[in-house]
Amino acid sequence: MKYPEFFNSIETIVLQDELSNFLGTFENGIIEFSYLDVVKSAGHSCPTVAGAYLCVLEGLKALYKDEIPKRGDIYISFASDSSEGVAGVISMVMSQITGATQTLGFKGLNGKFSRHSLMDFNQEISSNVRFTRLDTNISVDVSYNPSEIQGSLEQNVLMEKMMQGIASTDEKILFGKLWQERVENILNNTCKVITIN
């Protein structure tokens, strides 16, 4: 499987999952997610997938500081509706990493390890997304705006040709390279994180 080399240079997200530990899945429940992991699940790498990954990475750093984040103990609030724009895609990436879901998640064992009811939409927050620790009730707001980092003019021209079905094989390859260059630039520029006590 070949993919852009920069995928391997993106900082990974390490969490501790008590359910994983309970079921003997990973030693001590330690799970590590890479950007490549979420790209494989999404099926592609784009500003939306990159932004979702980046928001979780930076949000959990601010929320847990020197502690390992607890998977399944993080509540996620979105300002937008789940059907609005790319909110659904973003929520799926965040769900994969944190385990949080709105209604479809694991119901738990004997009152523990539940994953549902840990995500909600249409919330009155001033950022794109808010992460809240269930153990301390401390929250961080994260804002992400991929339009701040635009693709090249050549990428835009090539995309138009791709959409019209008139791009040559070489142009298709070049478009993909330019697209991923923008994604790399986005991942190398952190989003805005505000801690809320």
Order of alpha helices (4+ residues) and beta strands (2+ residues): beta-alpha-beta-alpha-alpha-beta-beta-alpha-beta-beta-beta-alpha-alpha-beta
